[in-house]
Amino acid sequence: MRFLPRLFANNRAWAADRTAKDPAFFERLCAIQRPEYLWIGCADSRVPANEIVGLAPGEMFVHRNVANIVRVDDRNCLSVLQYGIDTLGISQVIVCGHYQCGGVQTAFGPHTHQPLEGWIEQIRALRHAHAAELDRLSDDAERWHRLCELNVGAQVRTLNGLPIVVEARGRGQVVHIHGWMYDLRDGLLRDLEVSED
Ligand SMILES: [Zn+2]
């Protein structure tokens, strides 16, 4: 292998290990995709979606971007959501933010270059909207962490108002939307209890 041989070696070992433990594993995955969960999380390399919730390939549909944002003009995220809800029939949607999120931190700093600046503009707006609450906190780390949480709440609210979700619920389909935080310091998830259904 000319490029990145370690990754190909890892891949061969992983596929062999999967097959050794469960000979029908890949055959089953080819036959059907029926995950129960849709994960909308941050692209941060320290928050590997399947791994932190102990789910195998086939068990979770995943969309990740910088700072786990759901934008009404983002065809990428909305297509994942549409396919997940309409085609796969997913009933559990999880927006998972994390503390020490670099995307959220960018919203505290000076304006950066495009396209990142445009991407995180709604987090800047959220920061300004919650300025009074954030200013009452004792230090920058606490303000950063709180904005990470507020950002998840905002994405949950956006999801609840999207036609894809509203129409699915109108048809009688169950769609729960959960807002979670992942803590890099201990590897644990926390439910922000902003779920609606
Ligand atoms: Zn992040």
Boltz pocket constraint, residues with backbone or C-beta under 6 A from the ligand:
constraints:
  - pocket:
      binder: B
      contacts: [[A, 42], [A, 43], [A, 44], [A, 65], [A, 66], [A, 67], [A, 68], [A, 98], [A, 100], [A, 101], [A, 102], [A, 103], [A, 104]]
      max_distance: 6.0
